[in-house]
Amino acid sequence: MRAVIQRVNRASVTVDGQEISAIGRGFLVLVGVTHSDGRAEADWLVRKIAGLRIFEDAAGKMNLGLTDVGGAVLVVSQFTLYGDARKGRRPSFTEAAPPELAEPLIAYLVERLTAEGLTVATGRFRAEMQVALVNDGPVTLWLDTAEAARG
């Protein structure tokens, strides 16, 4: 699994002109799933997201996590994180998992984040979404469970 985590002041998802979810301060998490991913990868990602300390404390150091600041998480499925644009001008998405694998794994990720006590909002799987955010910092991190497993 791959995730792009953006620290935000607010973020929202709109589908067909209707806002379907929104958060205030917290993380916008764009998540991509590949063919070999399973619950172990989702569990690793949940632990990382729930444990990240990327909010500043009174001394200006990144020492605070989501629960410390009352933050929420907006999870948006993003198959294009597995796009490969190394050749040609049109990316290939063959490394992205099919919806039958990705959708239940994203649902599991959301369920586990909620079980960690976090407030979680989501996008809509397979919908044309407009994602709006105010990136705080900006702070943006990229996580890849395959790279984490290697070292």
Contacts in CASP RR format, 6 or more apart in sequence:
PFRMAT RR
TARGET T0000
AUTHOR 0000-0000-0000
METHOD contacts of the structure
MODEL  1
MRAVIQRVNRASVTVDGQEISAIGRGFLVLVGVTHSDGRAEADWLVRKIA
GLRIFEDAAGKMNLGLTDVGGAVLVVSQFTLYGDARKGRRPSFTEAAPPE
LAEPLIAYLVERLTAEGLTVATGRFRAEMQVALVNDGPVTLWLDTAEAAR
G
1 31 0 8 1.000
1 32 0 8 1.000
1 33 0 8 1.000
1 34 0 8 1.000
1 37 0 8 1.000
1 38 0 8 1.000
1 41 0 8 1.000
1 42 0 8 1.000
1 45 0 8 1.000
1 105 0 8 1.000
1 109 0 8 1.000
1 144 0 8 1.000
1 145 0 8 1.000
2 31 0 8 1.000
2 32 0 8 1.000
2 34 0 8 1.000
2 81 0 8 1.000
2 82 0 8 1.000
2 142 0 8 1.000
2 143 0 8 1.000
2 144 0 8 1.000
2 145 0 8 1.000
3 29 0 8 1.000
3 30 0 8 1.000
3 31 0 8 1.000
3 32 0 8 1.000
3 45 0 8 1.000
3 48 0 8 1.000
3 49 0 8 1.000
3 81 0 8 1.000
3 142 0 8 1.000
3 143 0 8 1.000
3 144 0 8 1.000
4 29 0 8 1.000
4 30 0 8 1.000
4 78 0 8 1.000
4 81 0 8 1.000
4 140 0 8 1.000
4 141 0 8 1.000
4 142 0 8 1.000
5 27 0 8 1.000
5 28 0 8 1.000
5 29 0 8 1.000
5 49 0 8 1.000
5 52 0 8 1.000
5 54 0 8 1.000
5 140 0 8 1.000
5 141 0 8 1.000
5 142 0 8 1.000
5 143 0 8 1.000
6 27 0 8 1.000
6 28 0 8 1.000
6 29 0 8 1.000
6 30 0 8 1.000
6 133 0 8 1.000
6 135 0 8 1.000
6 138 0 8 1.000
6 139 0 8 1.000
6 140 0 8 1.000
6 141 0 8 1.000
7 26 0 8 1.000
7 27 0 8 1.000
7 54 0 8 1.000
7 55 0 8 1.000
7 135 0 8 1.000
7 136 0 8 1.000
7 137 0 8 1.000
7 138 0 8 1.000
7 139 0 8 1.000
7 140 0 8 1.000
8 23 0 8 1.000
8 24 0 8 1.000
8 25 0 8 1.000
8 26 0 8 1.000
8 27 0 8 1.000
8 28 0 8 1.000
8 74 0 8 1.000
8 133 0 8 1.000
8 134 0 8 1.000
8 135 0 8 1.000
8 136 0 8 1.000
9 24 0 8 1.000
9 25 0 8 1.000
9 134 0 8 1.000
9 135 0 8 1.000
9 136 0 8 1.000
10 22 0 8 1.000
10 23 0 8 1.000
10 24 0 8 1.000
10 25 0 8 1.000
10 133 0 8 1.000
10 134 0 8 1.000
11 22 0 8 1.000
11 23 0 8 1.000
11 24 0 8 1.000
11 26 0 8 1.000
11 28 0 8 1.000
11 74 0 8 1.000
11 131 0 8 1.000
11 132 0 8 1.000
11 133 0 8 1.000
11 134 0 8 1.000
12 19 0 8 1.000
12 21 0 8 1.000
12 22 0 8 1.000
12 23 0 8 1.000
12 74 0 8 1.000
12 131 0 8 1.000
12 132 0 8 1.000
12 133 0 8 1.000
13 19 0 8 1.000
13 20 0 8 1.000
13 21 0 8 1.000
13 22 0 8 1.000
13 74 0 8 1.000
13 76 0 8 1.000
13 121 0 8 1.000
13 122 0 8 1.000
13 123 0 8 1.000
13 124 0 8 1.000
13 129 0 8 1.000
13 130 0 8 1.000
13 131 0 8 1.000
13 132 0 8 1.000
14 20 0 8 1.000
14 129 0 8 1.000
14 130 0 8 1.000
14 132 0 8 1.000
15 123 0 8 1.000
15 124 0 8 1.000
15 127 0 8 1.000
15 128 0 8 1.000
15 129 0 8 1.000
15 130 0 8 1.000
16 128 0 8 1.000
17 130 0 8 1.000
20 123 0 8 1.000
20 124 0 8 1.000
21 74 0 8 1.000
21 121 0 8 1.000
21 122 0 8 1.000
21 123 0 8 1.000
22 74 0 8 1.000
22 121 0 8 1.000
23 71 0 8 1.000
23 72 0 8 1.000
23 73 0 8 1.000
23 74 0 8 1.000
23 119 0 8 1.000
23 121 0 8 1.000
24 71 0 8 1.000
24 72 0 8 1.000
25 69 0 8 1.000
25 70 0 8 1.000
25 71 0 8 1.000
25 72 0 8 1.000
25 136 0 8 1.000
26 66 0 8 1.000
26 69 0 8 1.000
26 70 0 8 1.000
26 71 0 8 1.000
26 72 0 8 1.000
26 73 0 8 1.000
26 74 0 8 1.000
26 136 0 8 1.000
27 49 0 8 1.000
27 52 0 8 1.000
27 66 0 8 1.000
27 71 0 8 1.000
27 72 0 8 1.000
27 73 0 8 1.000
27 74 0 8 1.000
28 74 0 8 1.000
28 76 0 8 1.000
28 131 0 8 1.000
28 133 0 8 1.000
29 49 0 8 1.000
29 73 0 8 1.000
29 74 0 8 1.000
29 75 0 8 1.000
29 76 0 8 1.000
30 76 0 8 1.000
30 78 0 8 1.000
30 81 0 8 1.000
31 45 0 8 1.000
31 75 0 8 1.000
31 76 0 8 1.000
31 77 0 8 1.000
31 78 0 8 1.000
31 81 0 8 1.000
31 106 0 8 1.000
31 109 0 8 1.000
32 77 0 8 1.000
32 78 0 8 1.000
32 79 0 8 1.000
32 81 0 8 1.000
32 82 0 8 1.000
32 96 0 8 1.000
32 97 0 8 1.000
32 102 0 8 1.000
33 77 0 8 1.000
33 79 0 8 1.000
33 82 0 8 1.000
33 96 0 8 1.000
33 97 0 8 1.000
33 101 0 8 1.000
33 102 0 8 1.000
33 105 0 8 1.000
33 106 0 8 1.000
34 82 0 8 1.000
34 95 0 8 1.000
34 96 0 8 1.000
34 97 0 8 1.000
34 146 0 8 1.000
35 95 0 8 1.000
35 97 0 8 1.000
35 101 0 8 1.000
37 97 0 8 1.000
37 101 0 8 1.000
37 105 0 8 1.000
37 145 0 8 1.000
38 105 0 8 1.000
39 105 0 8 1.000
39 108 0 8 1.000
41 145 0 8 1.000
42 105 0 8 1.000
42 108 0 8 1.000
42 109 0 8 1.000
42 112 0 8 1.000
43 112 0 8 1.000
44 145 0 8 1.000
44 148 0 8 1.000
45 109 0 8 1.000
45 143 0 8 1.000
45 145 0 8 1.000
46 109 0 8 1.000
46 112 0 8 1.000
46 113 0 8 1.000
46 116 0 8 1.000
48 143 0 8 1.000
49 66 0 8 1.000
49 73 0 8 1.000
49 113 0 8 1.000
50 66 0 8 1.000
50 113 0 8 1.000
50 116 0 8 1.000
50 118 0 8 1.000
51 65 0 8 1.000
51 66 0 8 1.000
52 65 0 8 1.000
52 66 0 8 1.000
52 141 0 8 1.000
53 62 0 8 1.000
53 63 0 8 1.000
53 64 0 8 1.000
53 65 0 8 1.000
53 68 0 8 1.000
54 62 0 8 1.000
54 64 0 8 1.000
54 65 0 8 1.000
54 139 0 8 1.000
54 141 0 8 1.000
55 62 0 8 1.000
55 63 0 8 1.000
55 64 0 8 1.000
55 65 0 8 1.000
55 66 0 8 1.000
55 68 0 8 1.000
55 69 0 8 1.000
56 62 0 8 1.000
56 63 0 8 1.000
56 64 0 8 1.000
57 63 0 8 1.000
57 64 0 8 1.000
62 139 0 8 1.000
66 72 0 8 1.000
66 73 0 8 1.000
66 118 0 8 1.000
67 117 0 8 1.000
67 118 0 8 1.000
70 119 0 8 1.000
71 118 0 8 1.000
71 119 0 8 1.000
72 118 0 8 1.000
72 119 0 8 1.000
72 120 0 8 1.000
72 121 0 8 1.000
73 113 0 8 1.000
73 118 0 8 1.000
73 119 0 8 1.000
73 120 0 8 1.000
73 121 0 8 1.000
74 120 0 8 1.000
74 121 0 8 1.000
74 122 0 8 1.000
74 123 0 8 1.000
75 106 0 8 1.000
75 109 0 8 1.000
75 110 0 8 1.000
75 113 0 8 1.000
75 120 0 8 1.000
75 121 0 8 1.000
75 122 0 8 1.000
75 123 0 8 1.000
76 122 0 8 1.000
76 123 0 8 1.000
76 129 0 8 1.000
76 131 0 8 1.000
77 102 0 8 1.000
77 103 0 8 1.000
77 106 0 8 1.000
77 123 0 8 1.000
77 125 0 8 1.000
77 126 0 8 1.000
79 93 0 8 1.000
79 96 0 8 1.000
79 97 0 8 1.000
79 102 0 8 1.000
80 91 0 8 1.000
80 93 0 8 1.000
80 96 0 8 1.000
81 96 0 8 1.000
82 93 0 8 1.000
82 95 0 8 1.000
82 96 0 8 1.000
82 97 0 8 1.000
83 91 0 8 1.000
83 92 0 8 1.000
83 93 0 8 1.000
83 95 0 8 1.000
83 96 0 8 1.000
84 91 0 8 1.000
84 92 0 8 1.000
84 93 0 8 1.000
84 94 0 8 1.000
84 95 0 8 1.000
85 91 0 8 1.000
85 92 0 8 1.000
96 102 0 8 1.000
97 105 0 8 1.000
99 125 0 8 1.000
99 126 0 8 1.000
102 125 0 8 1.000
103 125 0 8 1.000
103 126 0 8 1.000
106 122 0 8 1.000
106 125 0 8 1.000
110 120 0 8 1.000
110 122 0 8 1.000
113 120 0 8 1.000
114 120 0 8 1.000
123 129 0 8 1.000
END
